[in-house]
């Protein structure tokens, strides 16, 4: 990615993007760029990882989809590991001097998403452990109503 001003322009996009999905795209894109960074640019990039991911914004169509399926928006079970892996890749491009100069940012850690609302499908309070004996009477009734003959007929 040896295009002049790539880092500067992409950092501007990260900082001006309203939605986490767009920011992630740009952060992911810069993760393996090893040359051409100023220390200030590195600081701006790695500071992104220390934000509170619980308060991020999402596009309206994504919020609508979650609403239509009766779920609250969550970042997903793999989000924290995904972010950690992006950061790890980016840290691998740092020189020893950069790593030392940025230690306060790098050691600031990643704000993990905690206290997400639970998935209602996985945390339902009522659960019936059905057996075939429980289901068969319903199956026979439904088959007769639908005009499906059983093998015995």
Secondary structure, DSSP 8 states (H G I E B T S, - for coil): ---TTHHHHHHHHHHH-SBHHHHHHHHHHHTT--SS--HHHHHHHHHGGGS-GGG-B--HHHHHHHHHTT------TTHHHHHHHHHHHHHTT--HHHHHHTHHHHTT------S----TTTS-S------HHHHHHHHHHHHHHTT---TT-
